Amino acid sequence: MRYVRVKWEHDFEDDPVVYLSELGEDGYELRKVQIYRDGRTEWADETRETETVGLSEIAFPSNEEISSSPGFCARDISREEFERFWREAKS
């Protein structure tokens, strides 16, 4: 498993500013947490998606590829860090 945090710097009030993803060995998302500017969180997994949060249908790009786009910064995180945000988002 791999865990990634992507920060998106933008001025859109209704879009997330942080994405946290759990990736399988094939690079596809298994679970995702979205964090909004106002502190609100949303989550998705293989059994639950909503109109505003869902798993990507393509393999996750490398951190370097994501970070090369203006406004985006991606880095690996620990499983423990991901799990902490996952629990908070689901509560």
N, C-alpha and C positions, 0 to 999 in steps of 0.2 A: 504494500500500500504506500501511497504517497499523499501528502497533505500540503495544500498550497493556499496561500493568502494573496489575493489580488486587491490592491487599493486603486480606486478610480477617482481621480481628482476632476471634478466637473461642477457645474452650477445648476444642474437639473434637480429640482426639489423632489421629484417623484421617483428617482432612480437610486439604486443602492450605491454606496460609496466603498463598501468592502464586500468581497466574495470569498468564502472559504469553501474549499472543495476537497473531498476525499476521492482519490483516484484509484481504480483497480490496476492490476498489472498490465492491462491492455491500454491504459491511459484514458479510459472513459470514466466520467463521474459516477460515483455510487451514492454520494450524499452531498448536499450543498446547503450553506447558510448564506443569506444575504443580510447585510446590515445597512440600515438607512441613516441618513444624516440626523434624524430626530431620535435615534436609538432603537427604533422599531426593528425587529428581525423577522425573517421568513425562512422557511426551510423546505427542502424537497429530498425525497429518496426514491428508490426504485418502485415504491408502491404509492407515493403521494406527490402530486404536483398540483399547482394552482395556476390561475391566469397570469400571475406575476412572478412565479418562481418554478423552474423546472430544470431537469438535468439536460446537459448539452447532448446533442445527437451526433457530435463529432468528437474525435479524440482530443484531449486537452493539449494545447501547444506547450512548447518549452517556456520556462520563465523568461529566458532571454528574448524569445519572440514576442511574448506579451509585453514585456517592459520596453521593447523598442517602439511601441505605439505611444504617441503623446498622451500624457495624463495617466498612464498605467504603470504600476510597479508590482511585480510578482516575486514572491519568495516562498521557499519551502518552510513549513512549520512542523512542529512535533504533533504526534497523534494526541498527546495530552492537551495541547492547546486547542486543537480542533474539537476534541470531545467536550471541553469546557464550553465553547461557544455553542456546540450542538445541544447540550443539555439546557443551556440558557434559552436558546431559541425555541425549544420544544415545551418549555414550562409556561 
